[in-house]
Amino acid sequence: MSVAVVIVTYNSGAVLEGCLRSLATQTGVDLSAVVVADNASEDNCVAIAEAAADVPVRVVQMGRNAGYAAAINAATATLELRKLDAVLVLNPDCRLRPDTLATLARALREPGRAVAAPKLLNPDGSLQPSLRRTPTVGRALVEAVIGGDRAGRIGSLGELVFDPAAYEKAGPVAWVTGAAMLVSAAAVRELGPWDESFMLYSEETDYCLRATDRGWTLWYEPDAVVEHIGGDSAVNPVLYALMVANKVILFRRRRGATAGFAYRASVVLGEAIRAAAGRRTSKASLRPLMKLSRRDDLIATLTGAKP
């Protein structure tokens, strides 16, 4: 199977070299290209990519912080998709265990599968929950009242799956965390570009749900293992606020104004409860949630543009 890898970087010098080293250990597939799309990093990650000798790296410089989806689209545009079987979309803070790529490739050979996703582990070896259920108003309300972690541990009440047993079984899923996704070239061609309007967060949700809308299957493969260091959206108020606002916007786009209003009200309730308890990130999320157009201010902060 011929596979290309797309990696989006933004000041990722501390982690990129480890990611590229892990790609060099992969066997059982033809690694045709590794495209690093850089969002105007101010560190040395471009130099690290250009100096890589063990994998076929080329760099696409975006010239600005264009966001995750825009960088994926720019990198994908440089690939000859007709000569590929799949494209691995990979965060630079990921490390693939040996044979991970070949295991994902085998899973993706089944007809009708758009995405094969690995098991994600934290750097200490513990499970990193990455499987998701379809977003609903009911799940948003339950998470608001009892918390997302608790809801995810009670049956199917929460959107994020926390049951460790679920991560030991291969099977179809609603959507997955976008840190590491092997996407079939046929699905890439059919689904088209990632939605750049999100800038960060929810673009992988949109992409996965668009795939299932068209009849594709998303497959979770636990025998493929990736260590994911993870970002700081849980502690960075701007990133957290953008993440929360984007998921509300995506839900409204897909379900319409009435359901979207109910979903946003549920999310606002949950964030208000946690803001009152002193959570700084929840407090930051309330302003853009109350007026979603204020999300543009968050994007401007991240890109350096004027609001």
N, C-alpha and C positions, 0 to 999 in steps of 0.2 A: 504494500500500500504506500502510495506517495503522499507525504504529509508536509505542509508548510506550517510554520509557527508565527503567530503575530503577538508581539509583546508591546504594551504601551508603557512608556516611562515618563516620569515627572520627578526629577530629583531623586532618582532611584539608584544612585551609585553604590549605596551601602548594601544593596541586595541583588543587583543585576548579575554580578559575576557568578554568584552561587547558582542562580537560575540557569545561566548559560552552561555552567559546568554540568548541571544535572541533565540537560538536554544532550550533552556529549556522551552520556552513559547509555542512552537509549538504543536498543537494538531491535531488529525484527520489522522495521519500517524504513522506507527511504525518506530521510529527512532532506527535502529538496531545498528549503529556504527557511531562514529565520529572519523575519523583518521586525526591527525595533523602530517603532514610531514614537518619536520623542516630542513631548509638549513643552519645548523651550526650557529644558532643565538648566539650572544654574550650577549644577555640580558636575562631576566627571563621568556621568553615566554614558554619554555619547562616546567619549574616549574609550571607555571599557568595552562598549559594543563594537567599535571599530577595530579594537585590538584583539578581539576574540579569534582564536586560531583553530579551535576544535570543532566548530559548527559554522555553517555557511551563513554568516550574518551580513545583512545590509541595513543601513539606517535611513529612515525617512524623517526629515526634520520638519515639524509642523510650523515652526516659526512663532508660535504663540501657544498659550495653554488652551488648546481647542477642545479639550474634554476627551473622555474615554471613547465614546462612539465615533467621533470624528477621526480620531487617530486609528481606530480599527478600520474604518472605511478607507482611509488613505493608504494604510498598509495593504489591505486586501486588494485595492485597485492596482497594485504593482505585481500581483500574482497572476500566473496563467492558470486560471481555475480549470480549464478543460484538460489540463495535464495533471491535475491533482485529484486525489480521492477525498481528502479532508483537510481542514484548517484547524489548528489548535490555537484557541484564544487563551492567552496565559498572562497572569499578573507577574510582574518582575520579582515579587516577594514569594514566589512558589518554587519548590524543589521537588522534582519528580523522582520517585523511587525507581530503581532499575526495572525495565520492562513495562513501566506504566503506559507508555505511549503505544506499545504493541498490544497491550491488553485492551486499551480503549479502542484501538483500530479493529480488533476482532469483534468487539461488541457492536461497532458501527456497521459491520458488514451485513447485518440483518436488514432485509428490505424495509423501508419505511421509517428508519430511525434517522432523525436529524442531528441529535446530540448524544454523545456519550460523556458522562461526567464521572470523575473519580471520587473516592472517599477523601475528604480533607482532614488533616490532622494539624493540631497546634504544634509549635516547635518542641514542646515537652512530651509529645507523643499522644496527648489526649485527643479525643474526638472533637472536631469542629463541626457543629451542626450546619448543614448546607442544603438539606432537602426542604422544599417548600410545598405547601398546599395552595390551592387556588384562593386568591384573596376574595373575601366576602364581607358584607356588612356585619353579619353575625360574629365572625371571627374577630373583626376589629373591635366590636363592642365587648366581647369577652376579654380580649387582651387589655382593653382600657380599664376594665374593672378589676381583674385579678393579676394582670401582668402577662407579658408575652411568654416569659420563661415558664411560668406555671401553666398557662393555657396550653403550651406546646407539649406538656407532659401528661395532659389529661385527654385521652382519646384523640380525636381529630379537631379539638376545639381551637387550637392555635394554628397560625399559618406556618411557623417554623417547626419542623419535626425535631423533637428532642429524644425520642425513644431510641436508646442505643441499639436495640434489636433491629430497628428499621434499617440501620446502616450496615447490617451484615448480610442483607438480601439484595440481590440484583433485581431490577425491575423498572417499570415505567414510573415517571414522576411528573408532577404538574410543572414545576420549574426548579432551577437550581441556582445556587450562588455562582456568579460569573467569573470566579477567580481562575478556573481551569475548565474549559469546555472544548471537546473535540467535535467540530461541526462538519457534517458531510459536505463535500463540494457541491453536490446536487442541491442540498438545502440552501447553501450560501447563494447559489445562482437564483433559486426560486424566491427566497425571502428578500433578497436585495439588501440595501444598506441598513445599518443600525440607525436608530432614531437619534439624531444629534441634538435634539431639543432638550434632552435631559441633562447634558453636560457630564454629570456623574450620578450614578445610582438610578435604578429602575430601567436602564436601557437593556440589561440582560433579562429582566422580567418581561419587558415588551417583546424582546426577540424570541424568547422561549414560548410565550403565549401566542405570538403570531404563528410560530411553527405548529403548535397544536391546533390552532384555528384551521390550518390548511391540511390537517390530517396526519401530520408527522408525529412520531413518538420520540419522547425524551427518555433516555435510558441511563439509569444509575448503575455503575459497575464498581462494587466494593473491592474487587481484587486489584484495581488500579488505585494507587495511593500517592497523594501529593501532600507535602508539608506546606502549609500556608501561614506565613507570619501574621498577615492581617493588617488592616489599616487602622486609622484612629478616629473613625466616624463616631465611635461610642463615647469619645472624650472631647472631640473638637466640636464646639457649638455650631460653627458655620457649616461644617460637613454634615453634622447630624440634622440640622434644620433643613438642609437641601435634600437629604435622603428622605425625610418624612414628607416634605412638600411634594417631592417627585412621585412618591407612591400614591398620594392622594390624587395628583393630576392624572397619573396613568389610569387609576381606577375610574375616574370620571370620564376619561376619553373612551374607555371600553364599555362602561355600563350606563352612561348617560347622566343627565343632570340630577334626576331625583335620587337614584341610588348613590350617585357621587356625593350629594349633600349629606345623606345619611352616613356614608362612610367617613366623610370629613368630620362630621359632628362626633362620631365615635372616637376618631383619632384625637381630636381636640380635647375631648373629655379625658382620655388617658394621659395626654401630655400635661393638661392642667393639673390633674391629680399629682403627678410626679413633680411638676414645677413647684406646687405648694409644699411638697415634702423636701424641697431644696435641690432638686436635680437641675444643674446648670444647663445642660443640653436641652432638656425639655422646655425650660423657660425661653431659650433662644428660638425654639421651633414654633412658639405660639404666634408670633407676629406674622410670619409668612403663611401659617395655616389659616389665620383669620382673614388674610387677603392674599390669595395665591399669586397675584401679580408681583408681590414683593419678593418672590423667589428670584426674580431677575436681579435684585440687589445682591443676593447671595452669589449668583453666578458672576456678577461684575466684580465682587470682592475676590473671587478665586482666580479670575482671568486677568485682573488688573485693569479692566475697562472701567470707564466712568459710569456709575449708575444712572 
